[in-house]
Amino acid sequence: MYILAFANNAIYTAHMILRQITLIALCCLTGLAVLAQNTERKISIIPEPVDINRTGGHFTLPAKITIRSAESPEVMNTASLLKSRLEAATGASVETSNTDDTYTIRLQLNADEDAVLGKEGYRLQVSPKTIIIKANQPAGLYYGAQSLLQLFPHEIESARPVKTEKWQIPCVNIMDYPRFAWRGLMFDVSRHFFTKEEVKKFIDNMVRYKYNMLHLHLTDDEGWRIQIKSLPKLTEVGAWRVNKTGQFGTFSPPTPTEPRDYGGFYTQDDIKELIKYAADRFVNIMPEIDVPGHSLAAVVSYPELSCTPGVEKYSVRAGEPIMDWSQGAPPIAMLDNTLCPANEKVYDFLDKVITEVAALFPFEYIHMGGDEAPHNYWEKNPAILELMKREGLKTMEEVQGYFTRRVETIVQSKGKKFIGWDEILSGSPSQSTAVMSWRGVDGGIKAANSGHEVVMSPLTYAYLDYMQGDVAIEPKIYATLRLNKSYKFDPAEGITNVNLVKGGQANLWTENVYNMRHAEYMVWPRGMAIAESVWSPPAKKDWTSFYPKVEEHFKRLDFAETKYAPSIYDPIFQASAGPQNTLMVQLSTEIPGLDIHYTFDNSFPDNFYPKYTSPLIVPKDANTLKVITYRDGKPIGRIITVQISDLKGRIKKK
């Protein structure tokens, strides 16, 4: 009996062990399945492709890589750029060829056009052994290469070799093409000068996200940045100013004795070099010469361009207040920063400028500004009043319209097309003139309804100089634009004839951007949101899918040593009046899954401090609120200190 019982116990024990092993095996298989799903979900291409299908398996980069490309110089250039990226990060040996039948990566132009792809589309096929990118045009191969690089681990962005276990990517089939042909970023190099090498770095960053238009804002009150050989004072005088540090717009006026040695400009050879550098990456560069307002640097260089007495005493603006915006737009000028529409010397001047600019830039458009021109100096000017009488002009808007039409004629005489900010619509420009809508979307809608082609760059979605998070931690400016709002950008919003929408762009104004690191901080990640808005089909856009991709790209930017704003991790503050004259604060987050910890006692919170669960009543004598966000028990946001007095000031008045 004892022997039988022992045998039965042994059988039962063995059965239980086998069952546990089976359960463990099933758990492991389930875990592997979940891991595979997670790996699949981590395909994080920005902008989102039109169609992407994972086919199973992985491609592992060999120690020796061969890139076979079509014989086109543009395609071979893409192969060379891809080679440099792969070699830099992996340390592998990469060869390029247009004849070798054996290859690791193949860049292939279609013999018969693939009608779906158009000029910039591509097909990317990754199998366990090879990678093939096909396109109708070289640009498509370049964009396919950008998507390919985004399939690799984050380390691929490094400029130095990185040790990693495997340079492995998932096997996929991707079919992709852009929604809009104009996918732009505007870089203001006037308010603060950025060197030629910094502009190249700006281009390198933008092409990762398939931008193809660099709008260079080259002239403004704070500096003239392009050499015009027939007008040497523009760069001898207009490119330099007194150096000021602090909050732009609040500086004291420059004194006569302060050195004017801050600034710089691009020679025409510099411009040619930048155009070539951009073209190699399928980027057009569009110049902007902003007139008739924003022209103080030109007026200081050549005072005869003004109709206002005393401009000889003006200086290139260093950041002192020069406009009164209290009455709205157009502003009231505290000094006259305009070119005079009634002065024939102005049109001779602009003819010389546009002649040289048109000869330098191959792009079909020249941007001539037209925004925010103050009229108060014009209103009592005898020359302007005489012009109005002679031309039958009744308002200052009509005076500016007269100016715009004359400049438009000059631009067209050089074989170029005119484009300007949406203010130019009031001057009834010709049908061939394009409009860039910045004051919201209404200007673009009005322009399209009038038959003009439009580029949408509304401040409501696409102004990258705006704060990205709370004013308590961001460099202060007059408005906030969070990532999730930028992601809602749709260039075709409200426009019936979508064929008139050339595309969209984001604008980085640099009054308060003093250096390249801060320029990067302001562009990324909002530049990713705009990139997806101008490339991807609307049906493929989804915030809940987008922000996890952004988080993956933060890791990529870390390896690229590119700065970015982590503002999506910071809390959003909303102050309101609480019961019995108390102050109530509601906290929320831009993305889910974050815990907010806080203190009112001036100490620095971590995850052992109170967690926010409901609106806070501020203690009577507290003077600061400190907050930080955590995820999965680890800090992810920045510690933010908000003054209680500041929160009280945010309560909306009824």
C-alpha positions in Angstrom: 0.0 0.0 0.0 2.8 2.4 0.9 4.6 1.5 -2.3 1.4 2.2 -4.3 0.8 5.4 -2.5 4.4 6.5 -3.1 4.1 5.6 -6.8 0.8 7.6 -7.1 2.4 10.6 -5.4 5.4 10.4 -7.8 3.1 10.2 -10.8 1.0 13.2 -9.5 4.2 15.2 -8.8 5.6 14.5 -12.2 2.2 15.5 -13.7 2.2 18.8 -11.8 5.8 19.5 -12.8 5.0 18.8 -16.5 2.0 21.1 -16.2 4.0 23.9 -14.7 6.6 23.5 -17.5 3.9 23.6 -20.1 2.4 26.7 -18.5 5.9 28.4 -18.4 6.4 27.5 -22.0 3.1 28.9 -23.0 3.9 32.1 -21.0 7.2 32.3 -22.8 5.5 31.9 -26.2 2.9 34.5 -25.2 5.6 36.8 -24.1 7.5 36.3 -27.3 4.3 37.0 -29.2 3.8 40.2 -27.2 7.4 41.1 -27.8 7.0 40.6 -31.5 3.9 42.8 -31.5 5.7 45.4 -29.5 8.6 45.3 -32.0 6.1 45.7 -34.8 4.5 48.7 -33.1 7.9 50.3 -32.7 8.2 51.0 -36.5 8.2 54.7 -36.0 8.5 56.4 -39.3 7.8 60.2 -39.4 6.0 61.3 -41.5 3.7 58.3 -41.5 3.9 56.4 -44.9 0.8 56.0 -47.1 1.0 52.2 -46.7 3.3 50.0 -44.6 3.1 46.2 -44.2 5.3 44.1 -42.1 6.1 40.8 -43.9 7.9 38.9 -41.1 11.5 38.3 -40.3 14.4 40.7 -40.1 17.2 42.1 -42.2 20.6 42.2 -40.5 23.2 44.6 -41.9 26.3 42.6 -42.9 29.9 43.7 -42.2 30.4 44.6 -45.8 27.6 46.5 -47.6 27.2 47.2 -51.3 24.8 49.9 -52.5 23.9 49.5 -56.1 22.4 52.7 -57.7 21.2 53.8 -61.1 23.7 55.7 -63.1 21.9 59.1 -62.7 24.2 61.5 -60.8 21.4 62.4 -58.5 20.8 58.8 -57.6 24.5 58.2 -57.1 24.6 61.2 -54.8 21.8 59.7 -52.7 23.8 56.4 -52.6 26.8 58.4 -51.4 24.8 60.2 -48.7 23.3 56.9 -47.5 26.8 55.4 -47.5 28.2 58.1 -45.3 25.3 57.7 -42.8 25.8 53.9 -42.6 29.5 54.1 -42.3 29.5 56.8 -39.6 27.2 55.0 -37.2 28.0 51.3 -37.9 31.7 51.4 -38.8 30.9 49.0 -41.6 32.5 49.0 -45.0 30.2 50.4 -47.6 30.8 50.4 -51.3 28.7 52.1 -54.0 28.4 50.8 -57.5 26.1 51.1 -60.6 27.2 47.8 -62.2 27.6 45.1 -59.5 24.9 42.5 -59.7 25.3 41.6 -56.0 24.0 44.2 -53.6 22.8 44.8 -50.1 20.8 47.9 -50.9 19.5 48.7 -54.4 18.3 52.2 -55.5 16.3 51.6 -58.7 14.6 54.1 -61.0 11.4 52.6 -62.6 11.7 51.9 -66.3 8.0 52.3 -66.6 6.4 55.0 -64.5 4.5 53.9 -61.4 1.6 56.3 -61.7 0.7 56.0 -58.0 4.1 57.3 -56.9 4.3 60.6 -58.8 7.6 62.6 -58.7 8.5 62.1 -55.0 7.0 58.7 -54.1 8.8 55.4 -53.5 8.4 51.8 -52.7 10.7 50.2 -50.1 11.0 46.5 -49.8 13.1 44.9 -47.0 13.6 41.2 -47.2 15.9 39.0 -45.0 18.7 39.3 -47.6 18.3 42.6 -49.5 16.8 46.1 -49.5 15.3 47.6 -52.6 14.0 51.1 -53.1 12.1 51.9 -56.3 10.9 55.3 -57.5 10.0 57.2 -60.7 12.4 60.1 -59.9 15.6 60.5 -57.9 13.8 62.5 -55.2 11.7 59.4 -54.4 14.7 57.3 -53.9 16.1 59.9 -51.5 12.9 59.9 -49.4 12.9 56.1 -49.5 16.4 56.2 -48.1 15.2 58.5 -45.2 12.4 56.0 -44.3 15.0 53.1 -44.5 17.2 54.9 -42.0 14.3 55.3 -39.6 13.8 51.6 -39.6 17.3 51.1 -38.1 17.9 51.3 -34.4 18.2 54.8 -32.9 22.0 54.6 -33.0 22.0 55.0 -36.7 21.8 58.8 -36.1 25.2 58.9 -34.5 28.1 60.6 -36.3 30.5 58.2 -34.6 30.5 54.4 -34.6 28.3 52.9 -32.0 28.6 49.3 -30.6 25.3 47.4 -30.8 24.5 43.7 -30.9 22.8 43.8 -34.3 22.1 46.4 -36.9 18.7 44.8 -37.6 15.5 46.1 -39.1 12.1 44.5 -39.7 11.1 43.2 -43.1 8.5 45.5 -44.6 6.9 46.6 -47.8 6.3 50.4 -47.8 4.5 52.4 -50.5 4.6 56.1 -50.0 4.2 59.5 -51.6 3.6 63.1 -50.3 0.2 64.8 -50.0 1.6 68.2 -50.9 4.5 69.3 -53.1 5.5 72.3 -50.9 6.7 71.1 -47.5 8.6 73.9 -46.0 10.4 75.3 -43.0 11.2 79.0 -42.7 14.4 80.0 -41.0 14.8 83.6 -39.9 18.5 84.3 -40.3 18.0 88.1 -40.0 17.0 88.7 -36.4 20.0 86.6 -35.4 22.7 85.6 -37.9 23.3 81.9 -38.4 26.5 80.8 -40.2 26.6 78.9 -43.4 27.5 75.7 -41.6 24.6 76.1 -39.2 22.2 76.5 -42.1 23.6 73.3 -43.5 22.8 71.6 -40.3 19.3 73.0 -40.4 18.9 71.4 -43.8 20.3 68.1 -42.6 17.7 68.0 -39.8 14.8 68.9 -42.0 15.4 66.4 -44.7 15.2 63.5 -42.2 11.5 64.3 -42.1 11.1 64.8 -45.9 10.9 68.6 -46.0 11.8 70.0 -49.4 11.6 73.8 -49.0 13.9 76.1 -47.0 12.5 79.6 -46.8 15.3 81.9 -45.8 14.1 85.2 -44.2 17.2 87.2 -45.3 16.3 90.8 -44.4 14.6 92.7 -41.6 15.0 95.5 -39.2 17.8 93.6 -37.4 20.1 92.8 -40.3 20.5 92.5 -44.0 22.1 89.1 -44.6 22.7 88.7 -48.4 25.5 90.3 -50.4 24.2 92.6 -53.1 27.3 93.6 -55.1 25.7 96.7 -56.6 24.7 98.0 -53.2 27.7 97.3 -50.9 26.4 99.3 -47.9 23.6 96.8 -47.3 26.2 94.4 -45.8 28.9 96.9 -44.8 26.3 98.8 -42.6 23.0 96.9 -42.6 24.4 93.5 -41.6 25.8 94.8 -38.2 24.4 96.0 -35.0 25.0 96.4 -31.3 25.1 93.1 -29.4 22.4 92.8 -26.7 21.6 89.9 -24.5 18.3 89.3 -22.6 14.7 89.6 -23.5 14.5 90.8 -27.1 12.1 93.7 -27.5 12.9 95.3 -24.2 16.5 96.4 -24.8 17.7 100.0 -24.3 18.3 101.9 -27.6 21.9 101.6 -28.9 24.2 104.6 -28.0 26.5 106.1 -30.6 29.6 104.8 -28.8 28.5 101.1 -28.6 30.3 98.9 -31.1 28.2 97.6 -34.0 30.1 94.4 -34.5 27.3 91.8 -34.0 25.9 90.1 -37.1 27.1 88.8 -40.5 26.0 88.0 -44.0 26.2 85.5 -46.7 28.4 86.2 -49.7 27.0 85.3 -53.1 29.5 82.4 -53.1 28.0 81.3 -49.8 24.5 81.4 -51.2 25.6 79.3 -54.2 27.2 76.7 -51.9 24.0 76.5 -49.8 21.9 76.1 -52.8 24.1 73.3 -54.1 24.1 71.6 -50.6 20.3 71.8 -50.4 19.8 70.6 -54.0 21.8 67.5 -53.3 19.2 66.8 -50.7 16.3 67.7 -52.9 15.6 70.9 -51.1 14.7 74.2 -52.8 15.8 77.5 -51.1 13.4 80.4 -51.4 14.8 83.9 -50.6 12.7 86.5 -48.8 13.4 90.2 -49.1 10.8 91.7 -46.7 9.4 95.0 -47.9 8.1 97.7 -47.5 8.0 97.2 -43.8 10.7 95.4 -41.8 13.2 97.4 -43.8 15.2 99.3 -41.1 18.5 97.7 -42.0 18.1 98.8 -45.6 17.0 102.4 -44.6 20.0 102.7 -42.3 22.3 101.6 -45.1 20.7 104.0 -47.7 18.7 106.7 -45.9 17.5 108.1 -49.3 15.1 105.1 -49.5 12.9 106.9 -47.0 10.6 109.9 -47.2 10.9 110.6 -43.5 13.3 113.3 -42.3 15.9 112.3 -39.7 16.4 108.7 -40.7 20.1 109.4 -41.0 20.2 109.1 -37.2 18.7 105.6 -37.1 20.6 102.4 -36.2 20.0 98.8 -37.2 17.7 97.5 -34.5 19.4 95.7 -31.6 16.2 94.6 -29.9 14.8 97.9 -28.6 11.1 98.6 -28.9 10.3 100.2 -32.3 6.6 99.3 -32.7 3.5 100.0 -30.6 1.1 97.0 -31.0 -1.4 98.2 -28.4 -3.9 99.3 -31.1 -3.6 96.0 -33.1 -2.4 95.7 -36.7 -0.9 97.4 -38.5 1.3 98.6 -35.7 2.1 102.2 -34.9 5.8 102.8 -35.7 7.9 104.6 -33.2 10.4 105.2 -36.0 9.9 104.7 -39.8 11.2 101.3 -40.8 9.5 101.4 -44.3 10.7 101.9 -47.8 8.8 104.9 -49.2 6.2 103.9 -51.9 6.3 107.5 -53.3 10.1 107.4 -53.8 11.3 106.3 -57.3 14.8 105.6 -55.8 13.1 102.7 -53.9 12.1 101.0 -57.1 15.6 101.5 -58.7 17.0 100.0 -55.4 14.6 97.0 -55.6 15.4 96.4 -59.2 19.1 96.0 -58.4 18.4 93.8 -55.4 15.9 91.5 -57.3 18.2 91.3 -60.3 21.0 89.8 -58.2 18.7 87.6 -56.1 17.0 86.2 -59.2 20.3 85.4 -60.8 21.5 83.5 -57.6 18.4 81.5 -56.7 17.1 78.9 -59.2 13.8 78.5 -57.4 10.8 80.0 -59.3 9.5 82.2 -56.5 11.0 85.2 -54.7 9.2 86.1 -51.4 8.9 89.9 -51.0 7.3 90.0 -47.6 4.6 92.6 -47.4 3.6 92.0 -43.7 3.2 94.4 -40.8 4.0 97.6 -42.6 3.1 100.6 -40.4 1.3 103.4 -42.1 1.4 106.2 -39.6 4.5 107.9 -41.1 2.9 107.7 -44.5 -0.4 109.3 -43.4 1.0 112.9 -43.2 3.9 112.6 -45.7 3.7 115.1 -48.5 5.2 112.7 -51.0 2.7 110.0 -50.1 -0.2 112.4 -50.3 0.9 113.5 -53.7 1.2 109.9 -54.8 -2.4 109.2 -53.6 -3.7 112.2 -55.5 -1.9 111.3 -58.7 -2.8 107.6 -58.7 -6.3 108.0 -57.2 -5.5 106.1 -54.0 -7.9 106.6 -51.1 -6.4 104.6 -48.2 -3.0 103.6 -46.9 -3.8 99.9 -47.8 -4.2 101.1 -51.4 -0.8 102.9 -51.2 0.8 99.6 -50.1 -1.1 97.8 -52.9 0.4 100.3 -55.4 3.9 99.4 -54.0 3.2 95.7 -54.1 2.1 95.8 -57.8 5.2 97.7 -58.8 7.4 95.3 -57.0 5.5 92.4 -58.5 6.3 93.8 -62.0 10.0 93.9 -61.2 10.0 90.3 -59.9 8.2 89.1 -63.0 10.6 91.0 -65.3 13.4 88.8 -63.9 11.6 85.7 -64.9 10.4 84.9 -61.4 7.1 84.5 -59.6 6.0 86.8 -56.7 4.9 85.4 -53.4 4.1 87.4 -50.2 2.4 87.3 -46.8 -1.4 87.5 -46.9 -1.4 91.3 -46.4 -0.6 91.6 -50.1 -4.2 90.6 -50.9 -5.4 94.1 -50.1 -3.3 95.4 -53.0 -5.1 93.2 -55.6 -2.0 91.4 -57.0 -2.1 89.6 -60.3 -3.4 86.1 -60.5 0.0 84.6 -60.9 1.1 85.9 -57.5 1.0 83.3 -54.7 -0.1 84.0 -51.1 1.5 82.7 -47.9 -1.2 82.8 -45.2 0.2 83.5 -41.7 -2.6 85.3 -39.9 -4.5 82.1 -39.4 -6.2 80.3 -42.3 -8.5 83.0 -43.4 -6.0 84.7 -45.7 -5.3 81.4 -47.5 -9.1 80.8 -47.9 -9.6 84.3 -49.3 -6.7 83.9 -51.6 -7.8 80.6 -53.0 -11.3 81.9 -53.4 -9.8 84.6 -55.6 -7.9 82.1 -57.7 -4.4 82.5 -56.1 -2.2 79.6 -55.3 -1.6 79.5 -51.5 1.0 78.2 -49.0 -0.5 77.7 -45.6 1.7 78.7 -42.6 -0.8 79.9 -40.0 0.4 81.1 -36.6 -2.4 79.0 -35.0 -0.5 75.8 -35.9 2.9 76.5 -37.5 4.7 79.3 -35.6 7.7 77.6 -34.1 8.9 80.7 -32.1 5.8 80.2 -29.8 6.3 78.7 -26.4 5.9 74.9 -26.4 4.9 74.5 -22.7 4.2 76.6 -19.7 5.6 80.1 -19.4 7.2 79.2 -16.1 9.8 77.1 -17.8 9.8 78.1 -21.5 11.6 81.2 -22.8 8.8 83.8 -22.6 7.0 85.0 -25.7 3.4 86.2 -26.4 1.8 82.8 -27.2 1.9 79.1 -26.7 1.7 76.4 -29.3 1.8 72.8 -28.0 2.7 69.8 -30.0 -0.8 68.4 -30.1 -2.1 71.6 -31.6 0.6 71.7 -34.3 -0.4 68.1 -35.2 -3.9 69.3 -36.0 -2.5 71.4 -38.9 -4.3 70.7 -42.2 -3.1 72.9 -45.1 -6.4 72.3 -47.0 -8.6 73.4 -44.1 -11.6 75.4 -45.3 -10.4 75.6 -49.0 -12.8 74.4 -51.6 -10.4 74.1 -54.5 -7.6 72.1 -53.0 -5.6 72.2 -56.2 -4.7 75.8 -55.4 -3.0 74.7 -52.1 0.7 74.3 -52.9 1.3 73.0 -49.4 2.3 74.2 -46.0 5.2 75.2 -43.9 6.3 76.1 -40.3 8.0 79.3 -39.5 10.9 79.8 -37.0 11.2 83.5 -36.2 14.4 84.2 -34.2 14.0 87.4 -32.3 14.5 85.3 -29.1 16.5 82.5 -30.6 20.2 83.4 -30.1 22.0 80.2 -31.2 21.6 77.0 -33.1 21.0 74.8 -30.1 18.0 76.9 -29.2 16.8 76.9 -32.8 16.8 73.1 -32.7 14.9 73.1 -29.4 12.2 75.3 -31.0 11.8 73.3 -34.2 11.7 69.7 -32.8 9.4 68.0 -32.1 6.8 70.4 -33.6 8.6 70.2 -36.9 7.8 66.5 -36.9 4.1 67.3 -36.5 4.1 69.7 -39.4 6.1 67.2 -41.5 3.4 64.6 -41.1 0.7 67.2 -41.8 2.1 68.1 -45.2 3.3 64.6 -46.2 0.9 62.0 -44.9 -2.8 61.4 -45.9 -5.2 62.8 -43.4 -6.6 59.3 -42.8 -3.2 58.2 -41.6 -2.8 60.9 -39.0 -3.6 59.8 -35.5 -2.4 61.6 -32.3 -2.4 58.4 -30.2 0.0 56.8 -32.7 2.0 59.9 -33.4 3.2 60.9 -29.9 4.8 57.4 -29.2 6.7 57.8 -32.4 7.9 61.2 -31.3 9.2 59.6 -28.1 11.1 57.1 -30.2 12.5 59.9 -32.2 13.7 61.7 -29.1 16.1 58.8 -28.7 17.2 59.2 -32.3 17.8 62.9 -31.7 19.9 62.1 -28.6 22.3 60.1 -30.8 22.2 62.8 -33.5 23.1 65.3 -30.7 20.2 67.5 -31.9 18.4 69.4 -29.2 14.7 69.1 -28.8 11.9 70.3 -26.4 10.6 67.6 -24.0 7.6 69.8 -23.3 5.1 67.0 -23.9 6.1 65.6 -20.5 5.4 68.8 -18.6 2.0 69.5 -16.9 -0.5 72.0 -18.1 -1.7 74.5 -15.5 -5.2 76.0 -15.3 -6.0 78.4 -12.5 -9.4 79.4 -11.4 -11.2 81.0 -8.4 -12.0 78.4 -5.8 -14.5 78.4 -2.9 -14.3 81.1 -0.2 -11.8 83.3 -2.1 -9.3 80.4 -2.6 -7.1 79.7 -5.6 -7.8 76.4 -7.4 -5.3 74.8 -9.8 -6.1 72.0 -12.2 -3.2 70.0 -13.7 -3.3 67.9 -16.8 -0.8 66.3 -19.3 -0.5 66.5 -23.0 0.0 62.7 -23.3 -1.5 60.0 -21.1 0.1 57.7 -18.5 2.0 60.4 -16.5 1.8 60.9 -12.8 2.1 64.4 -11.5 3.7 64.9 -8.1 3.7 68.3 -6.4 4.7 70.4 -3.4 3.6 73.8 -2.0 6.4 73.9 0.7 9.2 75.0 -1.6 10.9 71.5 -1.5 11.5 69.5 -4.7 9.0 66.8 -5.4 9.7 63.3 -6.4 7.4 60.2 -6.5 7.3 60.1 -2.7 5.4 63.4 -2.6 1.6 63.7 -3.1 0.3 62.6 -6.5 -2.2 64.9 -8.3 -5.6 63.3 -8.5 -8.0 66.2 -8.4 -8.0 70.0 -8.5 -5.7 71.6 -5.8 -6.7 74.3 -3.4 -3.6 76.4 -2.9 -2.8 76.8 0.8 -3.4 80.3 2.1 0.2 81.4 2.6 2.0 79.3 -0.1 4.1 81.2 -2.6 5.2 78.5 -5.0 3.9 75.3 -6.6 6.5 72.8 -7.7 5.6 69.9 -10.0 7.2 67.0 -11.8 5.9 64.1 -13.9 6.8 60.5 -13.5 6.1 57.4 -15.6 6.4 53.9 -14.3 8.1 55.2 -11.2 10.8 57.1 -13.1 11.0 60.9 -13.5 10.3 61.9 -17.1 9.4 65.6 -16.9 11.3 68.7 -15.7 10.7 70.2 -12.3 8.7 73.3 -12.8 8.3 76.0 -10.2 5.3 78.3 -10.7 4.8 81.4 -8.5 1.4 81.5 -6.8 1.2 85.2 -7.7 1.6 84.2 -11.4 -1.2 81.6 -11.1 -3.5 84.2 -9.6 -2.7 86.4 -12.6 -3.8 83.7 -15.0 -7.4 83.6 -13.7 -9.6 84.6 -16.6 -11.6 87.7 -15.8 -15.3 87.4 -16.3 
